[in-house]
């Protein structure tokens, strides 16, 4: 039962990544593309956490946290650039 739920969650995550990738490519503005990229990283972090749960390895959670922090710093940098700040 747990594997079936995990498989469904990973399938929905893949669908979310595909939809965000479409927005990343077709986004009419740079802000839309930045939000799509942030969405993709958020889905990736949650996918890594699901894989860690399935594998029973805590090191994957550490990798997910590092990836989330780096993603946040990148989004802040892009937002400042789009805003025109120094």
Secondary structure, DSSP 4 states (H G I P E B T S, - for coil): -HHHHHHHHHHHHHHHHHHHHHHHHH-SSHHHHHHHHHHHHHHHHHHHHHHHHHHT-THHHHHHHHHHHHHHHHHHHHHHHHHT--
